[in-house]
Amino acid sequence: MFKPFLLLSAVAIFVLVPASAPAGPPQEKTPAASAQRSSAKPSAQLQAKAKEIYQIDCALCHGANGDGKTDVAKDMGLSMADWTDPKSLAGMQDQVLFDTIRNGKGKMPAEAEGRASKDVVTNLIAYIRNLSKGQPAPAEAPTPAPTPAPAESAPATPPASNN
C-alpha cells in the first residue's frame, strides 16, 4: 500500500513542479544562434565599447595594432595571427570569431556575456577586421621584367648591280 503511494507522489512531483515553475526568458542554445540573430547596427556607442574591450582584454596579447607581436604573447609561447595582414582573417567566418571570443580558446579566456553583449562582440569582430585596413599592402617579390630578345640582324642588302 505504501509503495504505490510513493510512486504516485514521485510522478506528481516530476510532472507538477516543472509545470508550475515560472517561465523565464527563452535561453539561447548556442553562441552561434546568438550571433546569427544579432541586430547590431554599427553605432558610435557600440564601436567605442568594442574598441575599449579590445584595448583592455585583447591588445595585451594581440597587440594594440593587432600584429600579435607582444611580450606577453612571446612569454606565454603563443604564436598570434597578424591581423594587420588582410590575408590572416580572409578565410575566417564571423561565426568562428564570435565563438572564439565568447568561449575562449587555448590560453585565451572567454569574453563573458555580462561583460560584452552579442552586439558588442559583433562590433568587436568588425573592429578586428578593420585592423588590416590602411596598412600597406604586403610586399610581394617583384616580378622581373622579361628580358628583350636579342635583335636579329637585318640581312645585308646586296650591292647594286651595274647593268
Sequence and secondary structure as in RCSB ss.txt:
>XXXX:A:sequence
MFKPFLLLSAVAIFVLVPASAPAGPPQEKTPAASAQRSSAKPSAQLQAKAKEIYQIDCALCHGANGDGKTDVAKD
MGLSMADWTDPKSLAGMQDQVLFDTIRNGKGKMPAEAEGRASKDVVTNLIAYIRNLSKGQPAPAEAPTPAPTPAP
AESAPATPPASNN
>XXXX:A:secstr
 HHHHHHHHHHHHHHHHHHHS       S HHHHHHT      HHHHHHHHHHIIIIIHHHH TTS    HHHHH
TT     TTSGGGTTT  HHHHHHHHHH BTTB    TTTS HHHHHHHHHHHHHTTTTS               
             
